[in-house]
Amino acid sequence: MSHDKMNRRMLMISACSAAAAACTTAQQDEILGAVLGQTGGRAGAGLTQAEAAAGIRAALNNGIGSAIDTVGRRGGFLNDSVIRIPLPGFLQRTQSTLSRVGLSGALDNLETQLNRGAEAAAPVARNIFFDAVKGLTIQDAIQIVRGPSNAATEYLQRTTTPRLTTLFRPIMVNALNQAGAIRTYDNLVASLRNVPLAPQYGADSKQKLIDHGVSKGLDGVFYYIGKEEAAIRSNPAKRTSEILRRVFG
């Protein structure tokens, strides 16, 4: 490509990236081809916008499936030092204090049950994550292929976390109940009422525990979605479908 033609294309990319909706389909196709060409040599050659969007969705769906398989098993959260869910700060401080005198057993058990709840909730929510990917637009895809190795994951996390939190919360509450975390928490609060100088927790503290479990549970899933996306971008063996090979080379 000549230097002048490259400059014209770069100007078009800059202008249309600022207002993608204003560009014609042909212009957006040219942008996409230029971006993919810059980031991956032959990767993406001849792709349409729809194919690029389909490739990003496929990468996310692969990442979701792999992430759920990783975290949604016994020990998936509890035995993983990166995503293990600690107790929220107000309980963690009590846990730390009581552990010095060997009395943190109930809180240690609660932490285990919190992680067990996340492990049980993640597989149940698999389709919630898949449904969230369907909203990815062609303009989103153009930005994502230009982004870093976890750009698609960051997009999913940024645009879907509020909705995913609402949908994931009842699943997590049910899983925490099944794991015994809610009962353990209620028993713990009741026992602390009779302990001098022990912190007393209000009715909202149980909701804070649940919210903490939901937030950290989603963080763990997104962490592994991001790892899978990076692997798909960098490792040809991870491109297990034709559309992934076309988009990522």
Residue pairs with C-beta under 8 A, 6 or more apart in sequence:
1 9
9 30
9 34
10 34
12 27
12 30
12 31
13 31
13 34
13 35
15 23
16 22
16 23
16 27
16 28
16 31
17 31
17 142
17 143
20 28
20 139
20 142
21 139
23 31
25 49
28 49
28 138
28 139
28 142
29 48
29 49
31 142
32 44
32 47
32 48
32 49
32 52
32 141
32 142
32 145
33 44
33 45
33 46
33 47
35 44
35 142
35 145
35 146
36 43
36 44
36 45
36 47
36 52
36 145
36 247
37 44
37 45
39 145
39 146
40 248
40 249
41 249
42 249
43 247
43 248
43 249
44 52
44 145
44 246
44 247
44 248
44 249
47 55
47 246
47 247
49 138
49 141
49 142
50 138
51 243
51 246
51 247
52 138
52 141
52 142
52 145
52 247
53 136
53 137
53 138
53 140
53 141
54 243
55 141
55 243
55 244
55 246
55 247
55 248
56 136
56 140
56 141
56 144
56 145
56 152
56 247
57 133
57 134
57 136
58 241
58 243
58 244
58 247
59 152
59 228
59 229
59 232
59 233
59 244
59 247
59 248
60 133
60 136
60 152
60 153
60 156
60 225
60 229
61 130
61 133
62 228
62 232
62 238
62 240
62 244
63 152
63 153
63 224
63 225
63 226
63 227
63 228
63 229
63 232
64 126
64 129
64 130
64 133
64 221
64 225
65 126
66 224
66 225
66 228
67 221
67 222
67 223
67 224
67 225
67 227
67 228
68 122
68 123
68 125
68 126
68 129
68 221
70 76
70 224
71 77
71 80
71 83
71 118
71 119
71 122
71 220
71 221
71 224
72 119
72 120
72 122
72 123
72 126
73 119
74 116
74 119
75 119
76 118
76 119
76 122
76 220
77 83
77 84
77 85
77 115
77 116
77 118
77 119
77 217
77 220
78 84
78 112
78 115
78 116
78 119
80 220
82 223
83 216
83 219
83 220
83 223
83 224
84 115
85 111
85 114
85 115
85 118
85 212
85 213
85 216
85 217
85 220
86 92
86 111
87 95
87 107
87 110
87 111
87 114
87 209
87 212
88 208
88 209
88 212
90 199
90 201
90 205
90 208
91 107
91 110
91 205
91 209
93 199
94 107
94 198
94 199
95 104
95 107
95 108
95 111
96 104
98 104
98 107
99 108
106 184
106 187
106 188
106 191
107 188
109 184
110 181
110 184
110 185
110 188
113 176
113 179
113 180
113 181
113 184
114 176
114 179
114 181
114 209
114 212
114 213
116 175
116 179
116 181
117 172
117 175
117 176
117 178
117 179
117 181
117 213
117 217
118 172
118 175
118 213
118 216
118 217
118 220
119 175
120 175
120 178
120 179
121 168
121 171
121 172
121 174
121 175
121 217
122 217
122 220
122 221
124 171
124 175
125 164
125 167
125 168
125 171
128 164
128 167
128 168
129 156
129 164
129 221
129 225
132 156
132 159
132 160
132 163
132 164
133 156
135 159
135 160
136 144
136 155
136 156
140 155
143 151
143 155
144 151
144 152
144 155
145 151
145 247
147 154
148 154
149 226
149 229
149 230
149 233
149 234
150 226
150 229
150 230
151 229
152 229
153 222
153 225
153 226
153 229
154 226
156 222
156 225
157 222
161 218
164 218
165 214
165 215
165 218
168 214
168 217
168 218
169 210
169 211
169 214
172 210
172 213
172 214
172 217
173 182
173 210
176 182
176 210
176 213
177 183
181 209
181 213
182 206
185 206
185 209
186 206
189 201
189 205
189 206
192 198
192 199
192 200
192 201
193 200
228 238
231 238
232 238
232 239
232 244
232 248
233 248
236 245
236 249
238 244
239 245
239 248
239 249
